[in-house]
Amino acid sequence: MLTIYTYIQELFTERLPFVPSNVKASLFIILFCIIAFTELYIYIGTRRIKQWFEGKRNKKYKEIITNMLANIVVYDDDAESDEIIAHFTPEFKKLPLKNSAVREILIKELLHYHLNFTGKTADVLKGLYLQLKLNKYSKRKLNGRWETQIEGIREITQMWLKEEAETILKFTDDENSQVRMEAQASFVKLSMDNPFRFLDRARERILDWHQLILFEVITKTKNVEIPSFSPWLSSKNDTVIMLCLKLINHYQQLDAMPELIRLLQHANLHIRAKTINILGCIEAEMTEENLFEMYFDQPLEIKLEIIKAMGKIGSGNYLEFLTGRTYSENFKIRMEAMYSIKLHGITGIELLENIYKDTNMQNQVIIKHVLDERIVA
Amino acid sequence: MTPKILVVEDEELMLKALQFRLGKEGYDVFIAKDGMQALKLISETQFDLVITDIMLPFVGGLEIVNKIKSDPETKDTPVIVLSAVGLEKTVMEAFQLGANDFITKPFNLSELSIRVRKNLRVPVTK
């Protein structure tokens, strides 16, 4: 009787040598594909089974950890933080923390809780995190790939490990912009003595959107000691100057005036424009002359900023200059000049009404538009 | 009679913490993980206090406040709104709809307990 084994044996020993080479090649390819697909399915199958088991285990541990953490919040209200930490630490130590998945679940849940509670609960959670030496793992993440580094920085920041501020400092000028951003925001929160020291060593660009985030962090974080930002206006990094200009404006730091006047000559157009904008916002009347003197050599963008600033300052000393701009060939200059005149209050409005009588039709339309109460500039 | 408190919160961890804490303080705690579930519970049970997060799946916290305060049967139920920092405008909206109190996350659990006690003792009408 011909078994499958003997059939295959015969196929290879007696028939295959006589088969044409193209058929041989086809058979070889088919055989290769069958083996490859079988291996692939085995790989996918085992991987899915592994993932399923891991998911099941993680779910189980997440449930256990959540319950353990929730028990902390119902522990005796009169007990001291240290007492609560001492009570719960042995229980948490029973968890298989050498297993990275379980450890990560615990860190994640601890951080999540810490983020939502203040007072004793937050102290206890931080205490547990330190007692279980989870900070060691967060710090270890700082040596990983960039996304792991960010994770580590976040964990350190969320647990308010102020003693790690110096470790974070070295990442504030990292080549990777994401790491840099995370580290800078973290350093502002964690550094006790000088949270803006990172600005001294910032060689890399602080991107515009990153400036927004930093601005938010600086202005919203409680207990951040705000220094005078004027020393950083001499920075070689233009993006540092831009950030500091925004902060000077926010905190209305008038002591920065000499530096702001110096920046009016800065080579970077954006810095010049922002400086002029700030001078207008803080109504720096003493700088009007500087603005007037520089006006004629400036590109359009700066000219417009100067006109706007003069309107915001509204001293009335340069109304004649602004009136002159209403005859400019450039529509934007005419428009901004009229808005600036309007900002001078009744004097400005009367002046616009007088201009209206003698000016051309296009200017009359602009004046009508500017004086329209329904439109806010 | 044990006061009945409904806690509406989509974050599992937070929900459990509030459930455990209020349960320990002797309240009868009901939980809902989303707005739909909360509205269903509100229509079925008369609660003495509702604590709701603002950002919820399906039906938001503001809508829950509105529903409670616009129904003659539930309008006297005090509502405490939980909100994250930066949602001050939404909290104002909640107050306009009749919310009685608010707590900003992160918060102190002792403070929550005090506010719960205060609101249970003094039911404020819209």
Boltz contact constraints between the chains, C-beta under 6 A:
constraints:
  - contact:
      token1: [A, 66]
      token2: [B, 13]
      max_distance: 6.0
  - contact:
      token1: [A, 66]
      token2: [B, 16]
      max_distance: 6.0
  - contact:
      token1: [A, 70]
      token2: [B, 16]
      max_distance: 6.0
  - contact:
      token1: [A, 70]
      token2: [B, 17]
      max_distance: 6.0
  - contact:
      token1: [A, 70]
      token2: [B, 20]
      max_distance: 6.0
  - contact:
      token1: [A, 73]
      token2: [B, 17]
      max_distance: 6.0
  - contact:
      token1: [A, 73]
      token2: [B, 20]
      max_distance: 6.0
  - contact:
      token1: [A, 73]
      token2: [B, 21]
      max_distance: 6.0
  - contact:
      token1: [A, 73]
      token2: [B, 109]
      max_distance: 6.0
  - contact:
      token1: [A, 74]
      token2: [B, 20]
      max_distance: 6.0
  - contact:
      token1: [A, 74]
      token2: [B, 21]
      max_distance: 6.0
  - contact:
      token1: [A, 74]
      token2: [B, 24]
      max_distance: 6.0
  - contact:
      token1: [A, 112]
      token2: [B, 13]
      max_distance: 6.0
  - contact:
      token1: [A, 116]
      token2: [B, 14]
      max_distance: 6.0
  - contact:
      token1: [A, 116]
      token2: [B, 105]
      max_distance: 6.0
  - contact:
      token1: [A, 116]
      token2: [B, 106]
      max_distance: 6.0
  - contact:
      token1: [A, 117]
      token2: [B, 106]
      max_distance: 6.0
  - contact:
      token1: [A, 118]
      token2: [B, 106]
      max_distance: 6.0
  - contact:
      token1: [A, 118]
      token2: [B, 108]
      max_distance: 6.0
  - contact:
      token1: [A, 119]
      token2: [B, 108]
      max_distance: 6.0
  - contact:
      token1: [A, 121]
      token2: [B, 109]
      max_distance: 6.0
